[in-house]
């Protein structure tokens, strides 16, 4: 794993993900994210049926205790 700030401590997976996300956001513009969102949405709609969307829609309003709050 990559080292951080010339110390002996290795980056956590969370820190590495944050670093990669920050770099990606600096290298790409709004249009890039719109394009990949569009492609992802189209792929999802081709691979799933009505019941899938009903299930994720019903989950949308429920509390998720597995996620960290920002």
Phi and psi in degrees as a GROMACS rama.xvg file:
@    title "Ramachandran Plot"
@    xaxis  label "Phi"
@    yaxis  label "Psi"
@TYPE xy
-71.8072  148.177  UNK-2
-93.3788  158.059  UNK-3
-122.664  132.734  UNK-4
54.8216  38.3823  UNK-5
55.8674  18.3816  UNK-6
-94.6073  174.21  UNK-7
-84.4748  -8.87247  UNK-8
-76.2766  131.789  UNK-9
-86.4159  152.509  UNK-10
-68.4887  145.813  UNK-11
-79.1095  165.712  UNK-12
-60.5099  -39.2104  UNK-13
-62.9302  -44.3448  UNK-14
-64.2711  -40.1878  UNK-15
-64.5684  -41.3354  UNK-16
-63.7472  -41.4381  UNK-17
-64.1531  -43.5603  UNK-18
-61.5458  -44.5393  UNK-19
-65.2701  -40.7413  UNK-20
-64.0013  -41.0792  UNK-21
-63.9975  -42.7406  UNK-22
-63.6456  -44.7907  UNK-23
-60.7642  -42.0791  UNK-24
-67.2324  -27.8151  UNK-25
-76.5748  -28.4439  UNK-26
-89.8522  -15.1937  UNK-27
-126.126  153.085  UNK-28
-102.567  -178.588  UNK-29
-56.0919  -40.0971  UNK-30
-61.3162  -37.9285  UNK-31
-58.1498  -47.7195  UNK-32
-69.015  -34.4334  UNK-33
-65.276  -41.669  UNK-34
-63.8627  -46.0318  UNK-35
-70.6108  -31.138  UNK-36
-65.8834  -41.6177  UNK-37
-62.3139  -47.1117  UNK-38
-62.0932  -42.4172  UNK-39
-63.9227  -41.4711  UNK-40
-64.1672  -41.1494  UNK-41
-65.1457  -43.2278  UNK-42
-62.7937  -44.3349  UNK-43
-61.2188  -42.6422  UNK-44
-67.0666  -28.8069  UNK-45
-76.1425  -28.1293  UNK-46
-95.5103  -10.5687  UNK-47
-128.354  158.48  UNK-48
-107.646  -175.715  UNK-49
-56.9741  -40.2177  UNK-50
-62.5214  -36.6259  UNK-51
-59.7992  -48.1107  UNK-52
-67.4523  -34.0712  UNK-53
-64.3436  -41.6074  UNK-54
-66.5497  -47.1701  UNK-55
-70.7236  -28.6667  UNK-56
-66.587  -39.2992  UNK-57
-70.9028  -27.8303  UNK-58
-76.2954  -21.8564  UNK-59
-56.5147  -35.2929  UNK-60
-92.9756  -3.04967  UNK-61
-89.5601  151.57  UNK-62
-73.441  139.695  UNK-63
-116.854  108.164  UNK-64
-80.4527  -5.78387  UNK-65
-84.7148  -13.2115  UNK-66
-96.3939  144.726  UNK-67
-77.1349  143.828  UNK-68
-88.7024  147.352  UNK-69
